[in-house]
């Protein structure tokens, strides 16, 4: 969670330079970096569903307290 009350959505282990779609309170598409990681900040809502570009992998994300 960011200091302004928004959330970060991040993931690792995807293919490098692939498209990942996310949906929840906000939806969109993001590209992973060469190591298969993505990080999106400034989101409202703490629950998202993330799908890989080929649709074969779907992950449900929930809030993690650090």
N, C-alpha and C positions, 0 to 999 in steps of 0.2 A: 504494500500500500504506500502510496506517495504521501508526502507531507500535506498536500492540498486535498486529501481525501479521495483521490482517484486511484485506480488500480493499474498494475503492470500485468500484462499477459506475456509469458515467455515459454519457450520450449526448446529442447535439444533432442538430437537423435533423428532428425528428419534428413532427407537427402540434401546435398549441397545445391544451392541455387534452384530450389524448387518452390512452387507456389503453395501456400497454406491458406486455407480459408477459415475464418472464425466467425461464430455467430453467438449472440447473447443479447445484452442490452444494446450493443453496437455490433455491426457485422462488417466484414471486409476481407480483403486478400492482402497477404504480405509475402515477400520472398525471403527465403532463408539465406544466410550467408554461406560461404564455402564450406564451413564446418557443420552445416545443418541446423543452425540456431537462429531463432528470431526473438525479438523483444519489442513489445508495443506498450507505450506508456499513455497515461492520461485517459484511461477508460473509466467509465462509470459502471458499476455492477461488478460482482465478483464471480459470476458463473458463466462460463463459455464452453461451447463445443468447438473443437478444432479438428479440421479434416485435412488430410494430405491432398495434394493436387490430383492424384489419380483416384481419390475416393476410397482407397483400400484401408486407410487407417483413420480411425475416429477416436478422439480423446475427449473426455469430459473433464473440464478444469474447475477447481474450486479454490477458495482463498486459503493461503498458507500464511501463518503468523511466523515472523522471524524473531 
